[in-house]
Amino acid sequence: MNKKIIIPFVLPMFFGMLYFTSCKKADIKFGEEFLDNDITQIFKTDSFSVDLSTVYMDSFVTSAKGTVLIGEYTDPHFGRVSTQSYFEIIPPAYEDAYANTTFDSLCIILKPNANFYGDSSVAVNVVVDELQDSINLPENVFNFYNTSHFAIKNNPSLANINIGIRPQADKEINIKLPNSLGTTWLNKLKDPTDNNLKTTAAFLSYFKGIRLSSDANTKMIVGCSDAVVVRLYYKKPGLITENKSIDFTLSNKYHQFNKIAIARTGVLATAGFGPSNREISSKLTNDAAYTQSTTGSMIKLTFPTVKDILKVPNFAKVLKAALIIKPVKGTYNTTNFLPPNLRLSYTNQNNTIGSDLAYVSNNGALAIQYGLLQTDYYLNENTQYQYDLTEYVKEVLRTSNITAGEGLLLTPPSPAFENQFARVIVGNKNNPLGKIQLVIYYAAVK
C-alpha cells in the first residue's frame, strides 16, 4: 500500500550530515513509510553540479514602496551605490488664521525605519533640492522606476548638511530649510489675494516637489518612512504669544519614488556586466555569482546534470534534496552584511522572476522558503543558507524535456528587493572560499 508522506522541511539529523561528500551509503533511516528496507538502500550524493551565473536586471518599480532612501556608499565588490528620492508635498487645508503671525523656522522631518547599509559611524550628507518640473507619469506608464528622475532648479540647494544618523535609534531627522522660503510661504498664507497655498493643485503648480540626494563623501544609505513632513513654525501674538506650526505632507504615495544608481567596479565591471552583457557565468567572475537586486544583479542557478541520477544503477527514487549556499568568505561582515531572507524563484531562458519555491509546513500549508540563514561573522566558517529542494528535484526528474535556461533565481523578497542593499556573493563548485552544494538522498534497489 502506497502512502503519501511529506518529509518535514527541517530535519536536524539530516542537516547534521551534510558535510559528507561523494556518493555513499547513508547511515540514516527514513522509516518504512518511504521504502522497503528489505530490498532497498539509502545513498547520499553531492556530485550533481549547480551552475551559477549573474543576471542583469534593467529596472524595477520603486514608487509607492513606503521608503525614502538617502545616501551613498562604496561596496568593495559591487561599486559606488547612490540614491535620490523624489516626492511632492502639499499644505494643510487653508484657514484664514495667519494675520499678524511672524515666521520662526522651516524644516523637513524624516523618520528612519531601521533600514540602512554601510558605515553608520560617519555623518550622512543630505542635499535638498526643489524640482524644476512636476512629477508626472508619461502616457501609458503607471509606475516610477529605479531609473526615473526629474530635473532640479539651478538655484542653490534648499539645504546641504552633514548629519550624524543612528538608523536604529533615531526617531526623527530634522533638516533646516532656508528662512527665506519659510517667510515667503507664511506671507502667501497671510495674503488673501495670493492663492498659491490655498489649494493642492495651486501649490503643486507653484512648488513642484523635492529631491533628496547626497555627495560622494557619504558612506551609508538610510531608509526612512514615506511619512515625510515639511513643518513651518510660526508665532501668533495674543495675551500669551503662541508657538504654532503647520505641516506640509506627502501628496501622493505613487509620486514618491527612489532613483538608485551604481558605478560598477570589481570583477563584474571587468567582465562587462550590464545591458549589453546580461548574463555572465561564474567561471568568468572569479568562480562566484552576485546578488544585489537594488543595483540590478541576481544569482541564477541551473542544474544541468541532476537528471543523470536516473542513470545510477538500481536507482529507485529521490527521498530528500537540500541546497546549501555558503557565501564566499571575506565578502561579508557586520558592515556589508548578508540579506536575512533570500527566496528562490523559478525562472526561464529570459530570466523572468516566476513563482517562489515553497514547502509544505507542518500544518499542511504552503510557505515560502527564505533560506534559514545561519551567520558566523567571527570565523566565517558556518555561515550558510539552506533550502529544501526535494520537490523541485522530483519535478525536474518528471519533466521529459528541460528547456535550456530554466532554473532558479536567488533574490530577497519584496520590499527588501526594492529598498535594501544587503547582498550576497556565492561561489561555484570550484571556489574554495564558499561552494554551493546540492545534496541528494536517494533509494536504490539492493
N, C-alpha and C positions, 0 to 999 in steps of 0.2 A: 504494500500500500504506500503510495507516494504521499508525502506530507509537504505542504508549503511552509517553509520556515524562513524567517528573515533574521539574518545574523545581526546582532546589536552592533551599532557603529563603533563604539569604543570598547575594545577588549584589552584590558591591561596585560593579560597573559600573552595576547597576540603581539602587541606593540613592543613588549619587552624582548621579543625575539628578532626584531627587525635588523639587528646588526650582523646576523649570519649572512653569508654570501653564497653565490653559485646555486646549483640545483642539487638538493639533497633531501633525504627523507626527513620529514619534520616531526620532531618529538612533541606532538600536540594532539589532543583528542577533541574532535568536533561533535562526537556523540552519534548515536545510532540514527538520529534524525537525518543526517547528511549522507551517510554512506553505510554500506555493509562491510564491517571491519573484517569479515571472514575472507572477502575476496578483493578488497581494495586497500591501498596505502595512501598516505598523505605526503606530498612533497612540497618543498618551497623553492622558489627560484626568483632571482632578481636580474636575470640575464637578458630580459627583453628591453630594448633601448627606448629611451624617451628623447626625441629630438626637440631642441629648443631653438626658437628664433625670437627676434624683437620686431614687433609690428608697429608701423607708424599710423597714428590716428590724426586726421585732418583737424577736426573741430568737434565741439560738444556744447550743449546748451548750458549757459551759466546764469541766465535770467531767472528770477523768482526762485532762487535756491536758498534764500534766507540768510545769506552770508555776505558781508562786506569784507573784502580782502585788502590788506595794506602791507606793503613791504617788498623786499627783495632779499635774496641771499645767493651765495655761490655754493653749488654742490660739487664736490671733488670728482664725481663720476658722471654727472649729467650736464653741468654747466651753470650759467647765471640765469636764475629764475626771477622774473619780475611780475608785479601785478599792478593793475589800475582798476579802481571801482568807480562806476558811474551811477548816478541816481538823480531824481528830481525831488524837490521839497515844495510844500505848499503852506500858506499861512492858515491859522485857525479861522473859523467863521468870524466875519468882521462885526465889530460893535463900536459905536461912537463913544469911546471911553478914554481917549488919549489926549484930550485938551490939557494943556499946561504940564504935561509929563516931561521928564528930562531923561535923556539916554544914560545908561550905565555901562553896559558891555554886551558883546555878541560872541557866542561861541558855538562850536559844533560838538556834540556829545555822542560818543560811540561806546558801545558796551561789548567788551571782549567775551567770546563764547568758549574760551579754553582751547580753541583750535590754533595751533602755532607750529612753526617749523623753523629751525635754525638756532642761532645763538641768542638766547634771551638776556644775556648779561650786557649786551650792547644796545645803546639807545636806537630807536627806530626813527628815521626821518619821515615826516609826514608833510606832503605838499598838497594844498587845497587850491584848486583852480575853478573858475567859473566857465561854464561851457559857452562856446560860440553859437552852437546850433541846438535846436530842440531834439530831444530823444524821441525819435520816431522810427518805426519799423518800415523797411522797404515794402513795396507792394508784394503780396503773396508770401511774405516771410512772417513767421509767427513767434520767433524767439530771437534773443541775442545770444551770441556765442563767445567763446574764449578769444576769438579773433576780432570781435566787434570793437569799434571805438568811435569817438566823436571829437571834433576839434575843440580846443580851448581858446579863450581870449588871449590876445598877445600882451595885454597889460600885466603888471606884476601879479604874482600869485596872491590869493587871499591869505594864505599862511604858508610858512616854510619853517618848520621847527623840528628839533630832535627831542623825542620823548622816551623816557625810560618806562617800559611797559612790562608788567608782570602778568603774563597772559592767563595764568590760572588763579591769580589772586585779585587783580584789579577789577573793580566793578564798573568803573567808567574811565574813559579817556576824554579829557577836555582840551579842545584846541581853540585858542582865542582867534577871532576873526577881526578884521580892521574896524576901528571905531567909526571911520567914515561910512562904511557900509551900513552899520547899525543905525547911525544917525540918519542916514538917508531913508532907511526903511521906516523909522519911527516918524520922521517928518511926513512921509507919504500917508501914514496912518492918521496923522493929525489933520491933514488937508482934506476937507470934504469933497474937493473937486478932483482929487487925484485917485484914479481907480485902479492903479497897478496892484494894490494889495487887497482889493475889495472882493475879488472872486478868484477861484482856482485858475480858470482859463486866462484871466488877465495877468496873474502873477507868472504863470509858466511862459507866457509870451514875453514878459519883461525880464524874468530871471530863468534861463533855460535849464539850469541844473548844475551839478557839482561833479568834479573828478578828483579822486584821491589817488596819490601816487607817492613814490619815494625816490631817493637818489642812490647813486652807486655805492655809497658807504654803508648802506643798511645791510644787516646780516640776519634778518629774521622776517618772516611773513606771519602776520597775525590775522586771525579771523574774528570778526565782530558780528553781532546781530544786525539784521537789516532794520531794526527799530532805531533808525538814525534821527536825531533831533538837532535842529539849529535853534538855540534859545536866545531870545532878545530880552535882556534885563533892563528895566527902567524904573524910575521913581515917580510916584504920584503924590503931589502935595496935599495936605489937609491938616487937621489938628495935629496928627502924627503922620509924618512922611512914610508912605508905604513903599516897600521894596516889592516890585511885581515883575512878572515875566510872561512872555507868550512863546509858544513853541511852533516852529515850522517843521512839519513832519514829512516822512516819506510819502510821496504822492501815489506811486503806482509800483507795486512789487514786481510787476512784469517789465518795468522800465529800469529796474535795478539789476546790474549785471557786472561781471568781472572779466576784464581782459587779462589773459595770462600768456606771457611770452617766455621763451627760453633761447639763450645764445649758447648753443651746444659746444662743449669741449670734451676731451677724452676720446675713448675708443669709438663711441657712436659717431662723433663728428668726423673722426679719421676715416671711418667706414662709409661716410657719405649718407648717413641715415637721414631720411626726410621725404618730402613729397615725390622726389624722383627715384627714391630707393626705399620702398615702403616695407620691405621685409628682409631682414638680414639674419642669416644663420649664425648661431652662437659660435660656430667654428671660425667666423671672421671677426668676432668681438671678444677675443681672449677666452674662448670657451665659456662664455656667460651670456645670459639674456637679461633684459632690463624692463621693469615695470614702474612707471610713474605716470598715471593716467592724466593728471593735471597738466603735464607737459607733453602729452601725446605719444607715450610709448607703453606697449603692453607685451607681456611674455606669452608666446604661443607654444603649446605642447602638442606634439603629434606622436603616435605610437605605431611606427611603420612595421614592426616585427611581431606585434603581440599575437597576431593570428597564427604565427608559427607554433604556438603552444599546441595547436590541433595536430601537429605532426609528431609530437612527443609520443614515443612508444607506449601503448596501452593507456593513453590519456582518457579520462572519464569525464571530469567536469571541474570547473573553477569553483573553489569554495570561498576564497577571500582574496581581495586585491587591495593594496594600500599604496598610496603615493606619498613619499616622504620628500619634502622640499627643505633643503638646508641652505639658507642664504650664504653667499660667499664670505668667508672670514675676512675681516678687515674692511668691509664695505658698509658696516653699520656700527652705531654707537648710541649713546644717550642723547646726542645732538641730532645726528642723522639716523633717527630711529625707524624701526620697521612698522609697516601697517599692522594694526592689531587684528584686522579681518581682511582676508583675501578670498574671493569666490573663484570658482572655476566655471566658466560659461562655455556652452557649446559654440563652435564656430565652423566656418566653411572656407572654401578657397578664396573668398572675398574678404575674409577676416571680419565678418559681421558678428557682433555680440549677440548670441542667442540666449536661450533659457539657461538658468543656473543649475549646476549639479546639486542634487538634493539626496537625502537619505530618509529612510523611514524611521521615525523616532519610536521610543518605547510605547507611546500612546497610539501608535499607528498612523500618525500624521506625517506628511512630507515636510521636511525642514531643510533650509539651505545650509550647505557646508561652508564654513568660514575658516577652516584650517587649524583650529585648536592651537594657536601659536604658543610655543614654549620658548622663552627667551633666556639666554645666558650671555649677558653683556660683559661679564667678567672674563671668562675663559674663551667664549665664543665656540665652545665645543658642542653644546647640547641645544642650540637654537634651531628650531625646525617648525614647519607647518606639516600637518598630516591630514590626508583625505581618504575616505573610503571609496575606492573605485570599483568595487565588486560588480555592481550592476552595469557600470559603464563598460567594463571589460567584457562582461557577458553579452551586452548589446553589440559590441564590435564583433565578437565571435559569431553571433547570429546573423550578421549582415553579410550577404554574399559578395557585394561589391562596395568597397570603401572608396569614395571619391577623394582624389588627391587634394590635400589641403585641409581636410576635415580634422578637427581636433578640439582643443580646449584653450581658452584664454584666461590668464591669471590677472585679475584686477580687483581693486577694492569695490565694495558695494556703494551705491548712491546713499547719501550725498557726499561721502568721502571721495568718491570718484571725481567729482567736480570741484571740491573745495579744500582738499587736504593734500599734503605734499610728501608724506611718508612714502618711501619707495623700497624696492627690494631688487637685489641682483642675485640670480640663481645660476649655478654652474651646471654644465652638462657632464656627461659621464667621464670626460677627460680632465675635469677641473679638480685638482687635489684639495682645493680650499672650500668646496661646497658642492657636492654632487647631488643630483636628483636620482631617486630610486623608485622603480615600480616593483613592488614585492607581491608575488602571487603564490598563494597556497592552492594546490590542485590535487585532485584524487586520480589515481591510476590503478588499473586492474593488476593484481599481483600476477 
